[in-house]
Amino acid sequence: MDFGLSNEQQMIIDSVKSFVEKELYPHEDEVEKSNKIEDSVVEKIKQKAIESGIYACNMPEIHGGGGLDTLTLCLLEKELGKANFGLSTLSQGQVIFYWLVKGLK
């Protein structure tokens, strides 16, 4: 029995690693210093996450999400977890965290 990752899972992991390095890490210092995420950064990360297929990956496909299986979602979240929590949460489309950080307007 093969317990290795499928080609698709490895491709997803590689894509998420690249996303974290290019789109999240550059904002970490500012977020840590200011303890807030600027609206422009939120929109940029959201758009890049949508373009890369990461946004709403935890939602079923019938609701517009990625429909990933549990293992693949865990592998994706492991990679996103290497970045700032607020930034990585935004990239998954979990807007409730954004409301907690920014406050309801």
N, C-alpha and C positions, 0 to 999 in steps of 0.2 A: 504494500500500500504506500502511495506517495503522499507525504505530508507537506510537501513543498508548496510554495505559492504558485498560483496559476499565472500565466503570462499577463492576463488582465489585471490581477491584483498587483503584480510587480510594476506594471505600467502606471497604475493609480498611485502607488507609493512614490514612484519616481516623480510623477507630475506634482504631487502634493509637496514633496521635498523642495522641488524647484519653486513652487508657489510661495512657500514659507520663506525661502531664502531671498527671493526677488521682491515679494510684495509685503511681507509682514516684518521681517527683521529690520528693514530700513526705518521703520516707525517706532521701534521698541524704546529707544532711548528717550525720545520726546514724550511718549506715553508714560513711561516710568517717572520722568522728571515732573511732568505737569499733572499727572494723575487724571488725565482726561483724553478723550479721543475727539479730535476736531471733525466737524461735519464733512469737510472735504475729504478727509482720510477715510471716513466711514463709507462715503459714496464711491471712492476710488477702489477700496478693497472689495466692496460689494460687486461693483462692475467687473473687476478682474476675476473674482470668484465665479461669477455667472459665466464669463467667457471661458474659464478653464473647466467648468463643469463641477466645481466643488460646492457651489452655493446650493443649499437645500438638499444636499446629498442624503441626508438622514430622513427625508420625506418619501413616501411612496410615489412611484411614477404616476399613478392616477391623479395625484394632487400636484404634479409638476416637479416633483423631486427626482433625485437620482436613483432611488429604489435599490440602494446597495444592500447586500446581505449583511448579516451581523458581523461576520469575521472581517469582511472588507471594510466595513464602516469603522470597526475597532482599529484596524491598521491605519486607516486615514486619520482618525482622531489621534492616534499615537504620534503621527508626524506633525499634525497641527498643534499638539500639546507641547511641542518644543519651542513654540513662540509664546508671546504674551497672551494670557487668557482672554482678555478683552478683544484683541485683534483676531485671534483664531476663532473665537465665537462668532464674530461678525462675518467671517468668511463662510460660515456654515448656514447663515440665514436665520440664526436664532435671535430675532430682534428683541426679545424680552430682555436680554442682557443689556442691549443698547439703551432701552428705556430706563433700566436701573442706573446705568452709568450717567446718562444725560438728563434724566428726569423727564417726567411726562409734561408736555407743553400744552 
